[in-house]
Amino acid sequence: MSQDARLAKIVAARPGLRVSGALDGFELAAGAVLGQQFTVFDAPVLAKRLAGVFGRPVHPSFAGLRYVFPQVENLAEANLEIIGIPADHAGTNRRLAQAVLAGKLDFNSRNGLHSMLLWLRSHPGLG
């Protein structure tokens, strides 16, 4: 975002600022896919299940945090349907993870927002 003329001053004034509720772009995108079909009340329940089954435990837990969001590698082939994620959303999240692993999708804004948006918009369930 620091490369965007409209956002550069804001980013410089607050180094380390991130989107609330997500540590990285993959987590944010995967969460958005989860939230597409569910209410604002149901999507966090699925995200919690996702973290509990496919994420890593946090020891000791901190402020209610018991699991971290799954690594990309853990979701690329995961059977997400076992935790109640509909097949189409599960497939979208697997494709998202596979693209990140293959280097086809990068959420680093230094590499260009345009190419990331083109990729996301060209795939069912994302654009």
C-alpha positions in Angstrom: 0.0 0.0 0.0 3.0 2.3 0.5 3.3 2.4 -3.3 -0.1 3.8 -3.7 0.0 7.6 -4.0 -3.3 7.9 -2.1 -2.3 5.6 0.8 1.5 6.2 1.1 1.2 8.9 3.8 -1.2 6.9 5.9 1.0 3.8 5.7 4.1 5.8 6.6 2.4 7.3 9.6 1.3 3.8 10.9 4.0 1.2 10.1 2.8 -2.3 10.7 -0.9 -1.4 10.3 -2.9 -4.3 9.0 -6.5 -5.2 8.1 -8.3 -6.0 11.3 -8.9 -9.7 12.0 -6.3 -11.0 9.5 -2.5 -11.4 9.8 -2.0 -11.7 6.0 -3.7 -11.5 2.7 -4.3 -15.2 2.3 -6.1 -15.3 5.7 -8.2 -12.3 4.7 -9.1 -13.9 1.3 -9.9 -17.3 2.8 -12.1 -15.7 5.4 -13.9 -13.7 2.8 -14.7 -16.9 0.9 -16.1 -18.4 4.1 -18.2 -15.3 4.7 -19.8 -15.3 1.2 -22.7 -17.6 2.0 -23.0 -17.2 5.7 -24.2 -14.5 8.1 -21.8 -12.3 10.1 -22.7 -14.6 13.0 -22.1 -17.9 11.2 -18.9 -17.1 9.3 -16.8 -16.6 12.5 -18.0 -20.0 13.8 -16.7 -21.7 10.6 -13.4 -19.8 10.8 -13.0 -21.0 14.4 -13.7 -24.6 13.3 -11.2 -24.1 10.4 -8.5 -22.9 12.8 -9.3 -25.7 15.4 -9.1 -28.5 12.8 -6.4 -27.3 10.4 -4.5 -24.6 12.4 -1.9 -24.9 15.1 -2.6 -24.7 18.8 -1.3 -21.7 20.7 0.4 -22.7 24.0 -0.3 -21.2 26.3 -3.4 -19.6 24.9 -3.5 -15.8 24.9 -6.5 -13.6 25.4 -8.8 -16.4 24.2 -6.7 -17.3 21.2 -6.2 -21.0 21.2 -5.4 -21.7 17.5 -3.7 -19.8 14.7 -5.2 -19.7 11.2 -4.0 -22.6 9.1 -0.9 -22.3 6.9 -1.5 -22.2 3.2 0.2 -25.6 2.9 -2.4 -27.1 5.3 -5.4 -25.9 3.2 -4.2 -26.7 -0.3 -5.5 -30.3 -0.2 -7.6 -30.2 3.0 -11.0 -31.8 3.2 -12.7 -28.6 4.4 -16.2 -30.1 3.9 -15.7 -32.1 7.1 -16.2 -29.0 9.2 -19.4 -27.9 7.4 -17.9 -25.7 4.6 -20.0 -26.2 1.4 -18.2 -28.0 -1.4 -18.0 -24.9 -3.7 -16.5 -22.7 -1.0 -14.1 -25.5 0.1 -12.9 -25.8 -3.5 -12.5 -22.1 -3.8 -10.3 -22.0 -0.7 -8.2 -25.0 -1.9 -7.7 -23.3 -5.3 -6.7 -20.1 -3.5 -4.1 -21.9 -1.3 -2.8 -23.9 -4.3 -2.3 -20.7 -6.3 -0.4 -19.1 -3.5 1.8 -22.2 -3.1 2.4 -22.3 -6.9 3.4 -18.6 -6.9 0.5 -17.7 -9.2 -1.1 -15.4 -6.5 0.8 -13.1 -4.2 -0.8 -10.9 -1.7 2.3 -8.7 -1.4 1.2 -5.3 -2.6 4.7 -4.5 -3.8 4.1 -6.9 -6.6 1.2 -5.0 -7.9 -2.5 -4.9 -6.9 -3.6 -5.0 -10.6 -2.2 -8.5 -11.2 -3.6 -9.9 -8.0 -7.1 -8.5 -8.7 -7.0 -9.9 -12.3 -6.2 -13.4 -10.9 -8.9 -13.2 -8.2 -11.6 -11.9 -10.7 -10.8 -14.7 -13.2 -11.6 -17.5 -10.7 -15.1 -18.7 -9.8 -16.0 -17.9 -6.2 -13.5 -15.1 -5.8 -14.3 -12.3 -8.3 
